Amino acid sequence: MKPLSAVAGISLVYDLTIGIGMLAATGTFAGLFGMPVPEPVLFAKLLGLFLIAVGLGYVAPYRDPDAHRWYMWIFGPGLKGAGATAFIVDYLVNQSPAAFLLFAATDGSLALATWWALRRPSGRSSARA
């Protein structure tokens, strides 16, 4: 398996798991991280739907990573890197729960792993990165 396919597969499972958790068990999920359920709860439900959509978007790069490098750049180093930064800043500035640093670590690790896999030569002779 190509490294980029592996990272896409891990990201698919990660985003789907969190998205389904946010959608199906909003209160339980928020409680695990010491947070109240957002008001209105629609915001948490929309975040769950967004994460499910992002996760499903990883199916294409999992199957053909060279043809879908653009998706990996946007949602790997781009979105996950920005997410990790946002969690760290919120922890430092707004004293959010330390559990937020778990998301910073996982998002940041996936952003770095995706960046690393994207920097490797693609299977095509005219690599697009």
Buried (B, 14 or more C-beta within 10 A) or exposed (E): EBBBBBBBBBBBEBBBEBBBBBBEEBEEBBEEEEBEBBEEEEEBBBBBEBBBEBBEBBEBBBEBBBBBBEBBBEBBBBBBBEBBBBBBEBBEEEEBEEEBBEBBEBBBBBBBBBBBBBEEEBEEEEEEE
